[in-house]
Amino acid sequence: MNVEEFSTEFFQDVLSQAEADGLYAEDVFFDRFTEHLMEAGEISTADRADYRGRSGSGIRVDGYGGDPLDTDGTLTLLVLDFHQSAEVGRLTATEMEAIFQRARKFIQRALDPSWRNALEETTPAFGLADLIASRWGRILKVRLLLLSNRQLSARVDGRAAEEFDGCPITHSVWDIERLYRLAASAEARENIEIDLVEEFDTTLPLLRAHLNSNDYESYLAVVPGAMLASIYDRWGARLLEQNVRVFLQARGNVNKGIRNTLENDPQMFFAYNNGITATAEAVVTETRDGELRLRRLDDLQIVNGGQTTASIHAAYMRKIDLGNVFVQMKLSVVSCERIEEVVPRISEYANSQNRVNAADFFANHPYHVRMEEFSRRLYAPSPDGTFRETRWFYERARGQYANARSPLTQAERRKFDIEHPSAQRFTKTDLAKFLNVWEEKPHTVSLGAQKNFAYFARHISKEWDLQPDDFSEAYFREVVAKAIVFRSTEKLVSRQPWYEGGYRANIVAYAIAKLAHEVSASQHSVDFQSIWRQQSVSEAMETALAEIAHRVCDVLINPPDGIRNVTEWAKKQACWEQVRALETPLSRELMQELLAPGERREQKREARSDQKLLNGIEAQTFVVESGGEYWSRIHREASEKNLLSEVEDGVLRVAASLPRRIPTEKQCMKLATLHARLMEEGIKA
């Protein structure tokens, strides 16, 4: 697919979704474009705040990237350039400058109380203007992002930085070509290329920390604090994409210690701090006067030390002198083929501060692997009674859907699209959103995709450890049913006569959470298996959701005194408490559809039993198909390293005798578990 084909497909997807959901195409364009940017780490959240002044006023803004206090004092404003054409048009430098000028003017006017207070208080534009005004004294940097489905005529990344009221403003253009490169890349993110000579007019001394090897290199280096801060200032959270702590947004005592050292004892920073652990796909080095030096890094990722990096950057933004600050860096060079295998392990083993389970956050966690396997195997019933069945495509790793389509012929692609409709594709962050609203966490969902996913990952990890067999085919069907409810509610809200635009995501999350609360209070359960079979929401549930959504909207757009930004109000526990206290009794029609107490428990027991049976079959298939020679090699290497107990030695001997002897189902289950452990121990058969 080239950029023209990508532009056509992207544009058609926007129009199709807008028509299906009853939305303006520009709103869908905002959501689809920012979804890519959030996945790439360019922004952490994307809140819609559409404002364009009267004709000739020269003011426009379309959204923002979260509260500046949650983003190291950085205010990110988003402005759109959406053209109603599938053809790749040209965005000139003059047009680019005019668009940026409109966004800068919004900031200026937002700081004018008379202009700001003339806005309607229930609009997202007023909430954004009030947020800018209330936070201005603590905003350290402004980023203006222009999102366009045209192609920038000159290959420049925005324009030069400037200042407004002493605050630096940077400009960046995400045109259709840049979005295409991002979507087409294997890792679904821009490659981070850092040329130390070109950008800092220097190189860094390196200490080689590996033997001669074709597939692994490791080095030790000392990085000046100002250099690390400058790199982070340019690339931001994209540097931390593989770091689990980027999801956690942790603010523990360690940050206070780092800050105090930077401000009061900078010359001791190297001694007090553990430094950073980083990876790169490739490095360019040179030898000068007998010393190995680093010139360039390709695709740098900080997998441990995100707090250190962000804290140094915060000091840099506050103009604290970093001349005496140095950071030790352990740098591993990992080829792109081994990134998914190696980097999560480096991050898991290196992260010891604020203990987290790194596996929770990566695509190769067994939970995500199982969800993917179900999504490729299970067909959804045809809602119209025909024989045409479809699948719900779960992307456990970014770009899987596009990668599955890209090598196909046109005829094969049409068949794939019929079997896997794009409307039935969902990602890990979508999954977290679909499930967390039923856990009565709409305020967590409103925090944005990454923070909501962090909560989801911790919760699911605990559940998986306690009872992995709960995550069965029935569980996957329930996940899809919840996706159907969520997406149906999005369309439902857009159709309501009382809906005036804005805050749809918050209204949907709170409406479903409130319904979940009322159903739970009645000691009944939603029949998600019925929703799966129908592939739709019943009329009674739609009616209930519409009524609840209306009540929810009233709470959202009328925040208490002291809070004037509706989007930020929706992120607070207090907002959920107020919604939860609303009286919204369930109708008799809906109550008749719900499962009686005990029915859902029986469904889960049966599903768990089925999953145990399936696990046994899968284990037996894996053991037998691997063959006796494979298990013999495993046994030999594990024995040489003294990694086996007496029982484990015995079951491996049985497997090694295949096909003469066939292990029992129980032995196969032990072998599957043992195999996973031995792979972690580094056994390679």
C-alpha positions as CSV (number, residue, x, y, z in Angstrom):
1,M,0.0,0.0,0.0
2,N,1.3,3.4,-0.9
3,V,0.4,6.8,0.6
4,E,-2.3,7.4,-2.0
5,E,-4.0,4.1,-1.3
6,F,-3.6,4.6,2.5
7,S,-5.2,8.1,2.2
8,T,-8.1,6.7,0.2
9,E,-8.7,3.8,2.7
10,F,-8.3,6.1,5.7
11,F,-10.8,8.6,4.3
12,Q,-13.4,6.0,3.4
13,D,-13.1,4.4,6.9
14,V,-13.7,7.9,8.4
15,L,-16.8,8.4,6.2
16,S,-18.2,4.9,6.9
17,Q,-17.8,5.2,10.6
18,A,-19.3,8.7,10.6
19,E,-22.3,7.5,8.7
20,A,-22.8,4.3,10.8
21,D,-22.4,6.2,14.1
22,G,-24.3,9.4,13.2
23,L,-21.2,11.6,13.7
24,Y,-19.6,14.4,11.9
25,A,-16.8,13.1,9.7
26,E,-14.4,15.6,11.3
27,D,-15.1,14.2,14.8
28,V,-14.3,10.7,13.5
29,F,-11.2,12.0,11.8
30,F,-10.0,13.4,15.1
31,D,-10.6,10.1,16.9
32,R,-9.0,7.9,14.3
33,F,-6.0,10.1,13.8
34,T,-5.3,10.6,17.5
35,E,-5.7,6.9,18.1
36,H,-2.6,6.4,16.0
37,L,-0.8,9.2,17.9
38,M,-1.6,7.8,21.3
39,E,-0.4,4.3,20.3
40,A,2.8,5.9,19.0
41,G,3.4,7.7,22.3
42,E,3.1,11.2,20.7
43,I,0.3,12.1,23.1
44,S,-1.1,10.3,26.2
45,T,-4.7,11.4,25.8
46,A,-6.8,13.2,23.2
47,D,-9.8,15.2,24.5
48,R,-12.1,16.8,21.9
49,A,-12.6,20.5,22.3
50,D,-13.9,21.9,19.1
51,Y,-13.9,25.7,18.8
52,R,-13.7,28.0,15.7
53,G,-14.6,31.6,16.1
54,R,-16.8,33.7,13.9
55,S,-15.7,34.1,10.3
56,G,-12.7,36.4,10.2
57,S,-11.8,35.9,13.9
58,G,-8.8,33.7,13.1
59,I,-9.3,31.4,16.1
60,R,-9.5,27.7,16.1
61,V,-8.7,24.6,18.2
62,D,-9.9,21.0,18.0
63,G,-8.7,19.3,21.1
64,Y,-5.9,18.9,23.7
65,G,-3.7,16.2,25.1
66,G,-4.7,16.1,28.7
67,D,-4.1,18.3,31.8
68,P,-0.7,20.0,31.7
69,L,-0.1,19.0,35.4
70,D,-0.2,15.3,34.3
71,T,2.2,15.9,31.3
72,D,5.3,17.4,32.9
73,G,3.8,20.9,32.6
74,T,3.3,20.6,28.8
75,L,0.2,21.9,27.2
76,T,-0.6,20.1,23.9
77,L,-3.2,21.6,21.6
78,L,-4.5,19.8,18.6
79,V,-5.8,21.5,15.5
80,L,-7.2,19.8,12.4
81,D,-6.9,20.3,8.7
82,F,-9.5,17.8,7.4
83,H,-10.3,17.9,3.7
84,Q,-13.4,16.1,2.3
85,S,-11.5,14.3,-0.4
86,A,-9.7,10.9,-0.7
87,E,-7.1,12.4,-2.9
88,V,-3.8,13.5,-1.4
89,G,-3.9,17.3,-1.5
90,R,-1.1,19.7,-0.8
91,L,-0.7,21.6,2.5
92,T,1.4,24.7,1.8
93,A,3.7,26.4,4.2
94,T,1.5,29.5,4.1
95,E,-1.6,27.4,5.0
96,M,0.3,25.6,7.8
97,E,1.3,29.0,9.3
98,A,-2.2,30.3,9.2
99,I,-3.5,27.1,11.0
100,F,-0.9,27.4,13.7
101,Q,-1.7,31.1,14.1
102,R,-5.3,30.3,14.8
103,A,-4.3,27.9,17.6
104,R,-1.9,30.4,19.1
105,K,-4.7,33.0,19.1
106,F,-6.9,30.6,21.1
107,I,-4.3,30.6,23.8
108,Q,-4.1,34.4,23.8
109,R,-7.8,34.7,24.1
110,A,-8.1,32.0,26.7
111,L,-6.1,34.2,29.0
112,D,-8.5,37.1,28.6
113,P,-11.2,36.7,31.3
114,S,-13.8,38.7,29.4
115,W,-13.5,36.6,26.2
116,R,-13.2,33.3,28.2
117,N,-16.3,34.0,30.3
118,A,-18.4,34.9,27.2
119,L,-18.2,31.2,26.1
120,E,-21.0,28.8,27.0
121,E,-19.9,27.1,30.2
122,T,-21.1,23.6,29.1
123,T,-19.0,23.6,26.0
124,P,-15.6,21.8,25.7
125,A,-14.1,25.0,24.4
126,F,-14.9,26.8,27.6
127,G,-13.5,23.9,29.7
128,L,-10.2,24.0,27.7
129,A,-9.9,27.8,27.9
130,D,-10.5,27.7,31.6
131,L,-7.9,24.9,32.0
132,I,-5.3,27.0,30.1
133,A,-6.1,30.1,32.3
134,S,-6.0,28.2,35.6
135,R,-2.8,26.3,34.7
136,W,-0.9,29.0,32.9
137,G,1.4,29.8,35.7
138,R,2.6,26.2,35.8
139,I,2.7,25.5,32.1
140,L,6.3,25.1,31.1
141,K,5.9,24.4,27.4
142,V,3.2,24.5,24.7
143,R,3.1,22.0,21.8
144,L,0.9,22.7,18.8
145,L,0.1,19.6,16.7
146,L,-1.5,20.0,13.3
147,L,-3.3,16.9,12.0
148,S,-3.9,16.9,8.3
149,N,-5.1,14.4,5.7
150,R,-3.2,16.5,3.1
151,Q,0.6,16.2,2.4
152,L,2.9,19.0,3.6
153,S,4.4,20.5,0.4
154,A,7.8,21.1,2.0
155,R,9.4,18.3,4.2
156,V,9.6,20.3,7.4
157,D,8.4,19.3,10.8
158,G,6.2,22.3,11.5
159,R,8.1,25.5,12.1
160,A,10.7,27.0,14.4
161,A,9.9,27.3,18.1
162,E,8.9,30.7,19.5
163,E,7.8,32.1,22.9
164,F,4.5,33.5,24.2
165,D,4.4,35.2,27.6
166,G,7.8,33.6,28.4
167,C,6.5,30.1,27.5
168,P,8.2,28.2,24.6
169,I,5.9,27.1,21.8
170,T,6.8,24.2,19.5
171,H,5.0,23.3,16.3
172,S,4.7,19.8,14.7
173,V,2.8,18.7,11.6
174,W,1.3,15.2,11.3
175,D,0.3,15.1,7.6
176,I,-1.1,12.0,5.8
177,E,2.4,10.9,4.6
178,R,3.7,10.9,8.2
179,L,0.7,9.1,9.4
180,Y,1.1,6.6,6.6
181,R,4.8,5.9,7.6
182,L,3.7,5.4,11.2
183,A,0.9,3.0,10.3
184,A,3.0,1.1,7.8
185,S,6.0,0.6,10.2
186,A,6.4,-2.8,11.7
187,E,6.2,-1.5,15.3
188,A,3.5,1.1,14.4
189,R,5.6,4.0,15.6
190,E,8.2,6.4,14.2
191,N,11.8,5.3,14.3
192,I,13.7,7.4,16.8
193,E,17.0,8.4,15.2
194,I,19.5,10.3,17.3
195,D,22.7,11.6,15.7
196,L,24.9,12.9,18.6
197,V,27.3,14.6,16.3
198,E,24.6,16.5,14.3
199,E,22.4,17.3,17.3
200,F,24.9,17.9,20.1
201,D,28.3,18.3,18.3
202,T,29.8,15.5,20.4
203,T,30.2,11.8,20.9
204,L,30.0,9.7,24.1
205,P,32.7,7.4,25.4
206,L,31.6,3.7,25.4
207,L,32.7,0.7,27.4
208,R,32.1,-2.5,25.5
209,A,30.3,-5.0,27.8
210,H,29.9,-8.0,25.5
211,L,32.0,-10.7,23.9
212,N,32.1,-11.1,20.1
213,S,28.5,-12.0,19.1
214,N,26.4,-11.7,16.0
215,D,23.1,-11.3,17.8
216,Y,23.8,-9.2,20.9
217,E,25.8,-6.2,21.9
218,S,25.9,-4.3,25.2
219,Y,27.7,-1.1,26.3
220,L,28.1,1.2,29.3
221,A,28.0,4.9,28.9
222,V,27.7,8.1,30.9
223,V,25.2,10.6,29.5
224,P,25.1,14.3,30.4
225,G,21.9,15.2,32.1
226,A,21.3,18.1,29.7
227,M,21.7,15.8,26.7
228,L,19.2,13.2,28.1
229,A,16.7,16.0,28.9
230,S,17.0,17.5,25.4
231,I,16.4,14.1,23.8
232,Y,13.3,13.5,25.9
233,D,12.1,17.1,25.2
234,R,12.1,16.2,21.5
235,W,10.8,12.6,21.6
236,G,8.8,12.5,24.8
237,A,6.9,9.4,25.9
238,R,7.9,7.6,22.6
239,L,11.3,7.0,24.3
240,L,9.5,5.1,27.0
241,E,7.2,2.9,24.9
242,Q,8.7,-0.3,26.1
243,N,8.8,0.9,29.7
244,V,6.0,-0.4,31.8
245,R,6.1,2.7,34.0
246,V,4.9,4.9,31.1
247,F,1.5,3.2,31.7
248,L,1.6,3.6,35.4
249,Q,2.3,7.3,35.5
250,A,3.8,6.6,39.0
251,R,4.6,9.4,41.4
252,G,6.4,7.7,44.2
253,N,9.0,8.9,46.7
254,V,11.7,8.1,44.2
255,N,10.7,11.1,42.1
256,K,11.0,13.4,45.1
257,G,14.5,12.1,45.8
258,I,15.5,12.6,42.2
259,R,14.2,16.2,42.3
260,N,15.8,17.0,45.5
261,T,19.2,15.7,44.3
262,L,18.9,17.7,41.0
263,E,18.1,20.9,42.8
264,N,20.3,20.7,45.9
265,D,23.1,18.2,45.3
266,P,23.5,17.8,41.5
267,Q,27.2,16.7,41.6
268,M,26.1,13.6,43.6
269,F,23.4,12.6,41.2
270,F,25.6,9.9,39.5
271,A,26.3,8.4,42.9
272,Y,22.7,8.3,44.2
273,N,20.9,7.3,41.0
274,N,20.8,3.8,39.5
275,G,20.8,5.3,36.0
276,I,18.8,4.1,33.0
277,T,18.6,0.8,31.0
278,A,18.1,1.4,27.3
279,T,17.9,-0.6,24.0
280,A,18.5,0.4,20.4
281,E,18.1,-1.5,17.1
282,A,21.5,-0.3,15.9
283,V,24.4,2.0,16.9
284,V,27.1,3.7,15.0
285,T,30.5,3.9,16.8
286,E,34.0,5.1,16.1
287,T,37.4,4.7,17.7
288,R,39.3,7.9,18.5
289,D,42.7,7.9,20.1
290,G,42.1,4.3,21.1
291,E,38.7,5.1,22.7
292,L,35.4,3.6,21.6
293,R,32.8,6.4,21.2
294,L,29.1,6.5,20.3
295,R,28.0,8.6,17.3
296,R,24.4,7.6,16.6
297,L,21.5,5.5,18.0
298,D,18.6,4.1,16.0
299,D,15.3,3.5,17.7
300,L,16.4,4.3,21.3
301,Q,14.1,3.0,24.0
302,I,14.4,3.6,27.7
303,V,13.1,0.3,29.3
304,N,14.1,1.2,32.9
305,G,14.7,4.7,34.2
306,G,11.6,6.4,32.9
307,Q,11.1,8.3,36.2
308,T,14.8,9.4,36.1
309,T,14.5,10.6,32.6
310,A,11.2,12.5,33.1
311,S,12.4,14.1,36.4
312,I,15.6,15.3,34.7
313,H,13.5,16.7,31.9
314,A,11.2,18.5,34.4
315,A,14.3,20.1,36.0
316,Y,15.5,21.1,32.5
317,M,12.1,22.8,31.8
318,R,12.4,24.7,35.1
319,K,15.7,26.0,34.0
320,I,17.7,24.2,36.7
321,D,21.4,23.9,35.8
322,L,22.2,20.4,34.8
323,G,25.9,21.0,34.1
324,N,27.0,18.7,36.9
325,V,24.4,16.0,36.3
326,F,25.5,12.8,34.7
327,V,23.5,9.5,34.2
328,Q,24.9,6.1,33.7
329,M,23.3,4.1,30.9
330,K,23.4,0.4,30.1
331,L,22.7,0.1,26.4
332,S,21.7,-3.2,24.7
333,V,21.6,-3.4,20.9
334,V,18.6,-5.6,20.0
335,S,17.6,-6.4,16.4
336,C,14.1,-5.7,15.3
337,E,13.4,-9.4,14.9
338,R,14.0,-10.0,18.7
339,I,12.5,-6.9,20.2
340,E,9.2,-8.5,21.2
341,E,11.1,-11.4,22.8
342,V,14.0,-9.6,24.5
343,V,12.9,-6.1,25.5
344,P,10.0,-7.2,27.8
345,R,12.4,-9.4,29.7
346,I,15.0,-6.6,30.0
347,S,12.3,-4.3,31.3
348,E,10.8,-6.9,33.6
349,Y,14.1,-7.9,35.2
350,A,15.5,-4.3,35.3
351,N,12.4,-2.7,36.9
352,S,12.6,-3.1,40.6
353,Q,11.5,0.3,41.8
354,N,7.7,0.5,42.6
355,R,7.4,-3.3,41.9
356,V,5.4,-4.0,38.8
357,N,4.8,-7.1,36.8
358,A,6.2,-6.2,33.4
359,A,4.5,-9.1,31.6
360,D,1.1,-7.5,32.4
361,F,1.8,-4.8,29.9
362,F,3.2,-6.6,26.9
363,A,1.5,-8.3,24.0
364,N,3.0,-11.7,24.8
365,H,1.3,-12.1,28.2
366,P,-0.7,-15.4,28.0
367,Y,-4.0,-13.5,28.6
368,H,-3.5,-11.6,25.4
369,V,-2.3,-14.6,23.5
370,R,-5.4,-16.6,24.5
371,M,-7.7,-13.7,23.5
372,E,-6.0,-13.6,20.1
373,E,-6.3,-17.3,19.6
374,F,-10.1,-17.2,20.4
375,S,-10.6,-14.2,18.1
376,R,-9.0,-16.1,15.1
377,R,-10.9,-19.3,15.8
378,L,-14.4,-18.3,16.9
379,Y,-17.0,-17.2,14.4
380,A,-19.8,-14.8,15.5
381,P,-23.3,-15.8,14.6
382,S,-24.9,-14.1,11.6
383,P,-27.3,-11.5,12.9
384,D,-29.5,-11.6,9.8
385,G,-30.0,-15.4,9.7
386,T,-27.8,-16.0,6.7
387,F,-24.8,-18.3,6.5
388,R,-22.3,-15.4,6.5
389,E,-20.4,-15.5,9.7
390,T,-17.7,-13.1,10.8
391,R,-14.9,-12.9,13.4
392,W,-14.1,-10.2,15.9
393,F,-10.4,-9.5,15.3
394,Y,-8.4,-8.8,18.5
395,E,-5.1,-7.0,18.0
396,R,-2.9,-8.1,20.8
397,A,0.0,-6.2,19.1
398,R,-0.3,-3.0,17.1
399,G,-0.7,-3.3,13.4
400,Q,-1.8,-7.0,13.3
401,Y,-5.0,-6.2,11.3
402,A,-3.2,-4.2,8.7
403,N,-0.3,-6.7,8.5
404,A,-2.8,-9.5,8.0
405,R,-4.4,-7.7,5.0
406,S,-1.3,-6.2,3.4
407,P,0.1,-9.3,1.6
408,L,-3.3,-10.3,0.2
409,T,-4.5,-9.9,-3.4
410,Q,-7.5,-7.6,-4.0
411,A,-9.8,-10.6,-4.2
412,E,-8.3,-12.1,-1.0
413,R,-8.5,-8.7,0.7
414,R,-12.3,-8.4,-0.1
415,K,-12.8,-11.9,1.4
416,F,-10.8,-11.0,4.5
417,D,-12.8,-7.7,5.0
418,I,-16.1,-9.6,4.8
419,E,-14.9,-12.2,7.3
420,H,-13.2,-9.6,9.5
421,P,-15.1,-6.3,9.3
422,S,-13.0,-3.3,10.4
423,A,-15.9,-2.4,12.8
424,Q,-15.2,-5.7,14.6
425,R,-11.5,-5.0,15.1
426,F,-10.5,-4.1,18.7
427,T,-7.2,-3.4,20.5
428,K,-5.9,-4.0,24.0
429,T,-6.9,-0.5,25.0
430,D,-10.3,-1.0,23.5
431,L,-10.6,-4.2,25.5
432,A,-9.7,-2.4,28.7
433,K,-12.3,0.2,28.1
434,F,-15.1,-2.3,27.2
435,L,-14.4,-4.3,30.4
436,N,-13.7,-1.5,32.9
437,V,-17.0,0.2,32.5
438,W,-18.7,-3.0,33.7
439,E,-16.3,-3.0,36.7
440,E,-18.0,0.4,37.5
441,K,-14.8,2.4,36.7
442,P,-16.0,5.1,34.3
443,H,-13.8,7.7,35.9
444,T,-10.8,5.4,35.2
445,V,-11.9,5.0,31.6
446,S,-12.1,8.7,31.3
447,L,-8.5,9.1,32.3
448,G,-7.5,8.0,28.8
449,A,-6.4,4.8,27.1
450,Q,-3.0,4.3,28.7
451,K,-4.0,5.0,32.3
452,N,-7.1,3.0,32.0
453,F,-5.1,0.1,30.5
454,A,-2.7,0.3,33.5
455,Y,-5.6,-0.4,35.9
456,F,-7.0,-3.1,33.7
457,A,-3.6,-4.8,33.4
458,R,-3.1,-5.0,37.2
459,H,-6.6,-6.3,37.7
460,I,-6.4,-8.9,35.0
461,S,-2.9,-10.1,36.1
462,K,-4.3,-10.9,39.6
463,E,-7.3,-12.6,38.1
464,W,-5.2,-14.7,35.8
465,D,-2.9,-15.8,38.6
466,L,-5.8,-16.9,40.7
467,Q,-7.8,-18.7,38.0
468,P,-6.6,-18.7,34.4
469,D,-9.3,-21.2,33.4
470,D,-11.9,-18.4,33.9
471,F,-10.6,-16.9,30.6
472,S,-12.5,-19.3,28.4
473,E,-14.3,-19.2,25.1
474,A,-17.4,-18.0,27.0
475,Y,-15.3,-15.2,28.5
476,F,-14.3,-14.1,25.0
477,R,-17.9,-14.2,23.8
478,E,-18.7,-12.0,26.9
479,V,-15.9,-9.6,25.9
480,V,-17.4,-9.3,22.4
481,A,-20.9,-8.8,23.9
482,K,-19.5,-5.9,26.0
483,A,-17.9,-4.4,22.9
484,I,-21.3,-4.6,21.2
485,V,-23.0,-2.8,24.1
486,F,-20.3,-0.1,24.2
487,R,-20.3,0.6,20.5
488,S,-24.1,0.4,20.3
489,T,-24.3,3.0,23.1
490,E,-22.0,5.3,21.2
491,K,-24.4,5.3,18.3
492,L,-27.4,5.6,20.6
493,V,-26.1,8.7,22.4
494,S,-25.3,10.4,19.0
495,R,-29.0,9.9,18.0
496,Q,-30.6,11.4,21.1
497,P,-32.4,14.8,20.7
498,W,-30.9,16.1,23.9
499,Y,-27.3,15.3,22.7
500,E,-25.7,18.6,21.6
501,G,-22.2,17.2,20.8
502,G,-19.2,16.8,23.0
503,Y,-18.3,14.5,25.9
504,R,-19.8,11.4,24.1
505,A,-17.0,9.1,25.4
506,N,-17.6,10.2,29.0
507,I,-21.4,9.9,28.7
508,V,-21.1,6.4,27.2
509,A,-18.7,5.2,29.9
510,Y,-20.8,6.5,32.7
511,A,-24.1,5.3,31.3
512,I,-22.9,1.7,30.9
513,A,-21.3,1.8,34.4
514,K,-24.5,3.0,35.9
515,L,-26.4,0.2,34.2
516,A,-23.9,-2.3,35.5
517,H,-24.4,-0.9,39.0
518,E,-28.2,-1.1,38.8
519,V,-28.1,-4.7,37.5
520,S,-25.6,-5.7,40.2
521,A,-27.8,-4.0,42.9
522,S,-30.8,-6.1,41.7
523,Q,-28.6,-9.3,42.2
524,H,-29.2,-10.3,38.6
525,S,-26.7,-10.4,35.7
526,V,-26.8,-9.4,32.1
527,D,-27.1,-12.3,29.7
528,F,-24.0,-11.5,27.6
529,Q,-24.2,-14.9,25.8
530,S,-27.6,-13.8,24.4
531,I,-26.0,-10.5,23.2
532,W,-23.3,-12.6,21.5
533,R,-25.9,-14.8,19.8
534,Q,-27.9,-11.8,18.6
535,Q,-24.8,-9.7,17.9
536,S,-26.9,-6.7,19.0
537,V,-28.4,-5.1,22.1
538,S,-32.1,-5.6,22.9
539,E,-34.7,-2.9,22.6
540,A,-35.2,-2.9,26.4
541,M,-31.5,-2.4,27.1
542,E,-31.3,0.4,24.5
543,T,-34.2,2.2,26.1
544,A,-32.6,1.8,29.5
545,L,-29.2,3.1,28.3
546,A,-30.8,6.1,26.5
547,E,-32.6,7.1,29.7
548,I,-29.6,6.6,31.9
549,A,-27.3,8.5,29.4
550,H,-29.6,11.5,29.6
551,R,-29.4,11.6,33.4
552,V,-25.6,11.0,33.3
553,C,-25.2,13.9,30.8
554,D,-26.9,16.3,33.3
555,V,-24.4,15.3,36.0
556,L,-21.4,15.6,33.7
557,I,-22.1,19.1,32.3
558,N,-23.0,20.5,35.7
559,P,-19.8,20.0,37.8
560,P,-19.6,21.3,41.3
561,D,-18.2,24.7,42.3
562,G,-14.5,24.9,41.7
563,I,-14.5,22.6,38.7
564,R,-15.3,24.1,35.3
565,N,-13.8,21.6,32.9
566,V,-16.3,18.8,32.2
567,T,-13.7,16.4,30.8
568,E,-11.5,16.8,33.9
569,W,-14.6,16.4,36.2
570,A,-15.4,13.1,34.5
571,K,-12.0,11.7,35.6
572,K,-12.8,12.1,39.3
573,Q,-14.1,9.5,41.7
574,A,-16.5,12.1,43.0
575,C,-18.2,12.3,39.6
576,W,-18.9,8.6,39.7
577,E,-20.2,8.8,43.2
578,Q,-22.7,11.4,42.1
579,V,-23.8,9.4,39.1
580,R,-24.0,6.2,41.1
581,A,-26.4,7.9,43.6
582,L,-28.9,8.7,40.8
583,E,-32.2,6.8,41.0
584,T,-32.6,4.9,37.7
585,P,-34.8,1.9,38.3
586,L,-34.7,-0.9,35.7
587,S,-37.8,-1.5,33.6
588,R,-39.8,-4.7,33.9
589,E,-38.9,-5.6,30.3
590,L,-35.2,-5.4,31.0
591,M,-35.5,-7.3,34.3
592,Q,-37.1,-10.1,32.4
593,E,-34.0,-10.4,30.2
594,L,-31.6,-10.6,33.0
595,L,-30.2,-13.8,34.5
596,A,-31.5,-14.8,37.9
597,P,-29.1,-15.1,40.8
598,G,-27.0,-18.3,40.4
599,E,-27.5,-18.7,36.7
600,R,-24.3,-16.7,35.8
601,R,-22.3,-18.6,38.4
602,E,-23.4,-21.9,36.8
603,Q,-22.4,-20.5,33.3
604,K,-18.9,-19.6,34.7
605,R,-18.5,-23.1,36.2
606,E,-19.4,-24.8,33.0
607,A,-17.1,-22.5,31.0
608,R,-14.2,-23.1,33.4
609,S,-14.7,-26.9,33.1
610,D,-14.7,-26.5,29.3
611,Q,-11.5,-24.5,29.3
612,K,-9.8,-27.1,31.5
613,L,-10.8,-29.8,29.0
614,L,-9.5,-27.5,26.1
615,N,-6.3,-26.9,27.9
616,G,-5.7,-30.7,28.2
617,I,-6.4,-31.2,24.5
618,E,-4.0,-28.4,23.6
619,A,-1.3,-29.7,25.9
620,Q,-1.6,-33.2,24.5
621,T,-1.5,-31.8,20.9
622,F,1.6,-29.7,21.7
623,V,3.5,-32.6,23.4
624,V,2.8,-35.2,20.7
625,E,3.4,-32.9,17.7
626,S,6.7,-31.7,19.2
627,G,7.9,-35.3,19.0
628,G,10.3,-37.5,21.0
629,E,13.5,-36.1,19.5
630,Y,12.5,-32.5,20.6
631,W,11.7,-33.6,24.2
632,S,14.9,-35.6,24.3
633,R,17.0,-32.5,23.5
634,I,15.1,-30.5,26.1
635,H,15.7,-33.3,28.7
636,R,19.4,-33.5,27.9
637,E,20.1,-29.7,28.1
638,A,17.9,-29.2,31.3
639,S,19.7,-32.2,33.0
640,E,23.1,-30.8,32.2
641,K,22.1,-27.6,33.9
642,N,20.5,-29.3,36.9
643,L,17.1,-27.6,36.3
644,L,14.9,-30.7,36.9
645,S,13.2,-32.2,39.9
646,E,12.8,-35.9,40.1
647,V,9.1,-35.8,38.9
648,E,10.0,-33.4,36.0
649,D,12.9,-35.7,34.9
650,G,10.4,-38.6,34.8
651,V,7.7,-36.8,32.6
652,L,10.4,-35.6,30.2
653,R,11.7,-39.2,29.9
654,V,8.2,-40.3,29.0
655,A,7.9,-37.5,26.4
656,A,11.3,-38.3,25.0
657,S,10.1,-41.9,24.3
658,L,7.4,-40.7,21.9
659,P,5.8,-42.3,19.9
660,R,6.6,-45.6,21.7
661,R,5.0,-44.2,24.9
662,I,2.2,-41.6,24.9
663,P,2.1,-39.2,28.0
664,T,-1.2,-39.0,29.8
665,E,-3.3,-35.8,29.7
666,K,-2.0,-35.0,33.3
667,Q,1.6,-35.5,32.2
668,C,1.1,-33.4,29.1
669,M,-0.2,-30.5,31.3
670,K,2.9,-30.8,33.5
671,L,5.1,-30.9,30.4
672,A,3.5,-27.7,29.0
673,T,4.1,-25.8,32.3
674,L,7.6,-27.2,32.5
675,H,8.4,-26.2,28.9
676,A,7.4,-22.6,29.6
677,R,9.6,-22.5,32.7
678,L,12.6,-24.0,30.9
679,M,12.2,-21.5,28.0
680,E,12.4,-18.7,30.7
681,E,15.6,-20.4,32.0
682,G,17.2,-20.1,28.6
683,I,16.8,-23.7,27.3
684,K,16.8,-23.8,23.6
685,A,16.0,-27.2,22.0
